[in-house]
Amino acid sequence: MSNRIITIEREYASGGREVGQKVAEKLGIAFYNREILEMASERCGVSVDYLASAEEAAPKSFLYTLMLSSNPTRSIEDNLPLSDKVYIVETNIIKELAEKGDCVIVGRCASYILRELDRTFSTFIYADTETRVRRAVDNYGIEPRRAEAMLRKSDKRRETFYSINTGGNWYDKSNYALCLNSSTLGIDLCSDIIVESVKRTIG
């Protein structure tokens, strides 16, 4: 029997990370978010901060990569932009973690990467702008005047990262078993709903 894997995609400052942490605690399983970035940093041999700057950047097109690869002194891998390398490394890490044991994985296209596993439960957490702005200011230290712009910028980066690497639409509800509004339900209830749904669907 395969492991239970809960994946969480989330809008910026929607509380998706907090929901994931609570789900992991209630189920008594591992939680992975920034830990994946730290593992990728070790494998790529670059700092976490440097890798984070490229993690959700839009990769170059495949045709662009092929054009560069015509240079006989460089391999295709050498020509890959860092964001592509990050995705490849993180994909391998996510698959390894899913094979290792039950876990919650936040972001990084995990819902797509692990879509063929029998016991994967994918969720999307969103919230209204007012709630997200308040969380960005109170929890993340974003200046109030910059908060809404930060929401739009961060969501666009995540949407683009997902689209380029999966060919799908980040916002398409058919990608997820459950989509929850954390501004209406709250963090605790969102986590309770996910836990109960997981128990009833994948065990």
C-alpha positions as CSV (number, residue, x, y, z in Angstrom):
1,M,0.0,0.0,0.0
2,S,1.4,3.4,-0.9
3,N,1.9,6.2,1.6
4,R,-0.7,8.9,2.3
5,I,0.4,12.2,0.7
6,I,-1.5,15.5,1.2
7,T,-0.4,18.3,-1.1
8,I,-1.4,21.9,-0.6
9,E,-1.2,24.6,-3.2
10,R,-2.0,28.1,-1.8
11,E,-2.4,31.7,-2.6
12,Y,0.2,34.0,-1.0
13,A,-0.7,34.8,2.6
14,S,-3.8,32.6,2.5
15,G,-2.5,30.6,5.4
16,G,-1.9,27.5,3.4
17,R,1.4,26.7,5.1
18,E,-0.2,27.0,8.6
19,V,-3.1,24.7,7.4
20,G,-0.5,22.2,6.2
21,Q,1.4,22.3,9.5
22,K,-1.8,21.6,11.5
23,V,-2.9,18.8,9.2
24,A,0.5,17.1,9.6
25,E,0.3,17.6,13.4
26,K,-3.2,16.1,13.6
27,L,-2.3,13.1,11.5
28,G,1.1,12.7,13.1
29,I,3.0,12.7,9.8
30,A,5.9,14.7,8.3
31,F,5.5,18.2,7.0
32,Y,7.6,19.6,4.1
33,N,7.7,23.2,2.8
34,R,10.9,25.2,3.0
35,E,12.7,21.9,3.9
36,I,12.4,20.9,0.2
37,L,14.2,24.2,-0.8
38,E,16.9,23.5,1.7
39,M,17.4,19.9,0.3
40,A,17.6,21.3,-3.2
41,S,20.1,23.9,-2.1
42,E,22.4,21.2,-0.9
43,R,22.1,19.2,-4.1
44,C,22.6,22.3,-6.3
45,G,25.5,23.6,-4.2
46,V,24.1,27.1,-3.9
47,S,22.8,29.1,-1.0
48,V,19.1,28.7,0.1
49,D,18.5,32.5,-0.5
50,Y,20.0,32.3,-4.0
51,L,17.9,29.3,-4.8
52,A,14.8,30.8,-3.4
53,S,15.2,33.8,-5.8
54,A,15.0,31.5,-8.7
55,E,12.6,28.9,-7.4
56,E,9.4,30.5,-8.7
57,A,10.9,32.5,-11.5
58,A,9.6,31.8,-15.0
59,P,11.9,29.3,-16.8
60,K,13.0,29.9,-20.4
61,S,11.2,28.2,-23.2
62,F,12.3,24.7,-24.3
63,L,13.0,26.1,-27.8
64,Y,15.3,28.6,-26.3
65,T,17.1,25.9,-24.4
66,L,17.5,23.8,-27.6
67,M,18.9,26.9,-29.4
68,L,21.6,27.3,-26.7
69,S,22.4,23.6,-26.7
70,S,23.7,24.0,-30.3
71,N,26.9,25.2,-28.7
72,P,29.0,22.1,-28.6
73,T,31.0,23.2,-25.6
74,R,28.0,23.2,-23.3
75,S,25.5,20.5,-22.4
76,I,21.7,21.0,-22.4
77,E,21.8,20.8,-18.6
78,D,24.4,23.6,-18.5
79,N,22.1,25.7,-20.6
80,L,19.0,25.2,-18.4
81,P,18.0,28.3,-16.4
82,L,18.3,27.9,-12.7
83,S,14.6,27.8,-12.3
84,D,14.4,24.7,-14.5
85,K,17.2,23.0,-12.6
86,V,15.4,23.8,-9.3
87,Y,12.2,22.2,-10.6
88,I,14.0,19.1,-11.7
89,V,15.8,18.7,-8.4
90,E,12.7,19.4,-6.3
91,T,10.7,17.0,-8.4
92,N,13.2,14.2,-7.5
93,I,13.1,15.3,-3.8
94,I,9.3,15.3,-3.7
95,K,9.1,11.8,-5.2
96,E,11.7,10.6,-2.7
97,L,9.7,12.1,0.2
98,A,6.5,10.6,-1.0
99,E,8.1,7.2,-1.1
100,K,9.7,7.6,2.3
101,G,6.4,7.9,4.3
102,D,3.1,9.7,4.9
103,C,3.5,13.5,4.6
104,V,2.1,16.9,3.8
105,I,3.9,18.8,1.0
106,V,3.2,22.5,0.4
107,G,3.6,24.0,-3.0
108,R,6.2,23.3,-5.6
109,C,3.7,21.6,-8.0
110,A,3.6,18.5,-5.8
111,S,-0.1,17.9,-6.6
112,Y,1.0,17.5,-10.3
113,I,4.2,15.6,-9.6
114,L,2.5,13.0,-7.5
115,R,-0.9,12.9,-9.4
116,E,-0.5,9.3,-10.4
117,L,-0.1,8.0,-6.8
118,D,-3.2,6.2,-5.5
119,R,-3.2,7.8,-2.0
120,T,-2.5,11.5,-2.9
121,F,-5.0,14.1,-1.6
122,S,-4.6,17.5,-3.3
123,T,-5.9,20.7,-1.9
124,F,-5.9,24.4,-2.7
125,I,-6.2,27.1,-0.1
126,Y,-7.4,30.6,-1.0
127,A,-8.7,33.7,0.8
128,D,-10.1,37.1,0.2
129,T,-7.8,40.1,-0.3
130,E,-8.5,41.7,3.0
131,T,-7.6,38.6,5.0
132,R,-4.5,38.1,3.0
133,V,-3.3,41.7,3.3
134,R,-3.8,41.5,7.0
135,R,-1.8,38.3,7.3
136,A,1.0,39.6,5.0
137,V,1.3,42.7,7.2
138,D,1.0,41.0,10.6
139,N,2.8,37.7,10.0
140,Y,5.2,38.4,7.1
141,G,6.2,42.0,8.0
142,I,5.1,43.4,4.6
143,E,4.5,47.2,4.5
144,P,0.8,47.9,4.3
145,R,1.1,50.1,1.2
146,R,3.0,47.3,-0.6
147,A,0.8,44.4,0.6
148,E,-1.7,44.1,-2.3
149,A,1.0,44.4,-4.9
150,M,2.9,41.7,-3.1
151,L,-0.2,39.4,-3.3
152,R,-0.5,39.9,-7.0
153,K,3.2,39.5,-7.7
154,S,3.5,36.3,-5.6
155,D,0.4,34.7,-7.0
156,K,1.5,35.5,-10.6
157,R,4.9,33.9,-10.0
158,R,3.3,30.7,-8.5
159,E,0.7,30.6,-11.3
160,T,3.4,31.0,-14.0
161,F,5.7,28.4,-12.3
162,Y,2.9,25.9,-12.2
163,S,1.7,26.6,-15.8
164,I,5.2,26.3,-17.4
165,N,6.2,23.2,-15.5
166,T,2.9,21.3,-15.7
167,G,1.1,22.7,-18.7
168,G,-1.9,23.2,-16.5
169,N,-3.8,26.0,-14.8
170,W,-2.9,26.6,-11.1
171,Y,-6.4,27.9,-10.4
172,D,-8.3,25.0,-12.1
173,K,-10.4,23.4,-9.4
174,S,-10.3,20.1,-11.2
175,N,-6.6,19.7,-10.2
176,Y,-7.6,19.4,-6.6
177,A,-9.9,17.2,-4.4
178,L,-10.7,20.1,-2.2
179,C,-10.6,23.9,-2.4
180,L,-11.0,25.8,0.8
181,N,-11.6,29.5,1.6
182,S,-9.5,30.1,4.7
183,S,-10.9,33.6,5.3
184,T,-14.4,32.1,5.7
185,L,-13.5,28.8,7.4
186,G,-10.4,29.8,9.4
187,I,-7.1,27.9,9.6
188,D,-8.3,25.3,12.2
189,L,-11.5,24.4,10.4
190,C,-9.6,24.1,7.1
191,S,-7.2,21.7,8.7
192,D,-10.0,19.7,10.3
193,I,-11.9,19.4,7.0
194,I,-8.7,18.2,5.2
195,V,-7.9,15.6,8.0
196,E,-11.5,14.2,8.0
197,S,-11.5,14.1,4.1
198,V,-8.2,12.3,4.0
199,K,-9.4,9.7,6.5
200,R,-12.6,9.1,4.6
201,T,-11.0,8.9,1.1
202,I,-7.5,7.6,1.3
203,G,-7.4,6.1,4.8
